[in-house]
Amino acid sequence: MEFENNDATTIQNKRHWHEHINFFSQKSLEMLLEASGLKLLAIQKLDISDDFRNFQIQQVVAQK
């Protein structure tokens, strides 16, 4: 499952909210980097799903 589809069910099923957890699509990360004056060098998605939840971590390498 990817969060890029803005599926409201995904957000409603989130059990624990923490201020350091955010939901970004790849496009929104690219826009954030550009607005910050950073150049995107690489992006990688890691699937960390388990038997109960589906999650991805996006790792970004950027250069100023």
N, C-alpha and C positions, 0 to 999 in steps of 0.2 A: 504494500500500500504506500502511496506517496501522498504527502500533505499538499502537494501542488494543486490538487483538485478542489481545495477549500471545502471539503466534505464536512457539513455541520455535524454529522453523526460522530465523526472522528473527534471533534472537539468536545462534544457532549459526553463521550465515553471516557474522556481523560479523568482519571480518578484523583490524582494528586497534582496540584499546581504548585510550582516553585518559581520564584521570580527569575531564576537563572535559566529556565527552560523557555525557549521561544520557538515559534513555528515560522519558517521561512521557506519559500519556494526558491528554486535555483535562480529564477529571474529576479526575485526581490533581493537576494544576496548580491547578485551582479549590480543591481541598481544602487544598493547601499555602498558597495565598494567604490563604484564610480563617483557617487556623491561625496565620498570621503577622500577622493583623490588617489585611490589605490588602483593598481592594475592587477587584474585577475590573472594569475599564472597557471593555476590548476584547481580543479574541484573534484571531489570524490565522494560518492554516497556509500555509506556502510549500512547494511541491513543488520539491525540488532534485535530482531523480532524474537519473541519466545512463544510458548504455547498459549498465552493469554492476550498478548498485545503485539501490534506491528509498529515498529519504529525504524527510522533512519536517522543517521547522523551525517551531516554534510561537513566535510573537512575542506577548508579553503587555504590556498597559498596565494598570498598577494604581495605586491611590491609597491613601495611608495616612489 
